[in-house]
Amino acid sequence: MSSFVPAGSGGLPQTSTGSKQNPLVSNTTLLLANTEYTITTPANTVEFTIRARQRVEVKLAWTSGNSGTQFLTLAAGTVYTQSELVPSTYTMYVQSPSSGSVVELETWTT
């Protein structure tokens, strides 16, 4: 596990190795139930965590149109994390059976 030290005036964490930095949190509101929404990470993303703010299920797919047929299920109260990624932009497609669900995405970039 990396140790963290304060960075910048906002006190945001940064790894001591410098391999990842620049944390960013974004929220996407899924206004309509059972409707696919697109979530894209920033350029040079090397790690991300995604979860629902409420205790609801979220369906996650990597191909447009598949969030209702070929998907990973994020059970209520769970998170999905990918780390040590090749620095890039990643696009995910999500939906929830509950309208108004908020999907939280935390990303780390190089």
C-alpha positions in Angstrom: 0.0 0.0 0.0 1.3 3.5 -0.9 1.7 6.0 1.8 0.1 9.4 1.2 1.3 12.9 1.8 -0.6 16.1 1.6 -0.3 17.8 -1.8 -1.3 21.3 -3.0 -3.3 23.9 -1.1 -6.5 21.7 -1.1 -4.8 19.0 1.0 -5.6 16.3 -1.6 -3.6 13.1 -1.3 -0.8 12.1 -3.6 1.2 8.9 -3.6 4.8 9.3 -2.4 6.0 7.4 -5.5 4.4 9.9 -7.9 2.9 7.0 -10.0 -0.6 8.4 -9.6 -1.8 11.8 -8.6 -4.6 14.2 -9.4 -7.6 12.6 -7.7 -10.9 13.6 -9.2 -14.4 12.8 -8.0 -17.4 13.0 -10.4 -21.0 12.2 -9.9 -23.5 11.1 -12.6 -27.2 11.1 -11.8 -29.1 8.4 -13.5 -32.4 10.3 -13.9 -34.4 7.5 -15.5 -34.5 3.9 -14.3 -33.3 1.1 -16.7 -31.7 3.7 -19.0 -28.1 3.5 -20.1 -25.8 6.4 -19.2 -22.2 7.0 -20.3 -19.4 7.7 -17.8 -15.9 8.6 -19.1 -12.7 8.9 -17.1 -10.3 11.7 -17.7 -7.2 11.3 -19.9 -4.3 9.4 -18.4 -6.5 7.5 -15.8 -4.5 4.8 -14.1 -6.9 3.9 -11.3 -10.7 4.3 -10.7 -13.4 3.3 -8.3 -17.1 3.4 -9.1 -20.1 2.9 -6.9 -23.7 4.0 -6.3 -24.2 6.6 -3.6 -27.5 5.0 -2.6 -27.9 1.4 -1.7 -29.0 0.3 -5.2 -27.8 -2.1 -7.8 -25.8 -0.7 -10.8 -25.2 -2.6 -14.0 -21.8 -1.8 -15.6 -20.8 -2.6 -19.2 -17.8 -1.7 -21.4 -19.8 -1.6 -24.7 -22.6 0.8 -25.5 -25.9 -1.0 -25.6 -24.8 -3.8 -23.3 -25.6 -2.4 -19.9 -28.9 -4.2 -19.9 -27.7 -7.5 -21.4 -24.0 -8.2 -20.9 -22.9 -6.4 -17.7 -21.2 -6.7 -14.4 -23.6 -6.3 -11.4 -22.4 -3.9 -8.7 -24.6 -5.1 -5.8 -26.0 -2.4 -3.5 -23.3 -1.1 -1.2 -20.3 -2.5 -3.2 -17.6 -0.8 -5.2 -15.7 -1.7 -8.4 -12.0 -0.8 -8.6 -9.4 -1.1 -11.4 -5.8 -0.1 -10.7 -2.5 -0.2 -12.4 -4.1 0.6 -15.7 -2.3 1.8 -18.8 -2.8 5.6 -18.7 -5.8 6.2 -20.9 -9.4 7.4 -21.0 -12.0 4.6 -20.2 -15.7 4.7 -21.0 -18.3 2.8 -19.0 -22.0 2.3 -19.6 -24.2 2.1 -16.5 -27.8 1.8 -15.5 -29.9 1.2 -12.4 -33.4 -0.1 -11.8 -34.0 3.0 -9.6 -34.5 6.5 -11.0 -32.4 9.2 -9.5 -29.5 7.0 -8.5 -26.2 8.8 -8.3 -23.0 7.0 -9.5 -19.8 8.2 -7.9 -16.5 7.9 -9.8 -13.1 8.5 -8.2 -10.2 8.6 -10.7 -6.5 8.9 -10.3 -4.4 10.1 -13.2 -0.6 10.4 -13.9 
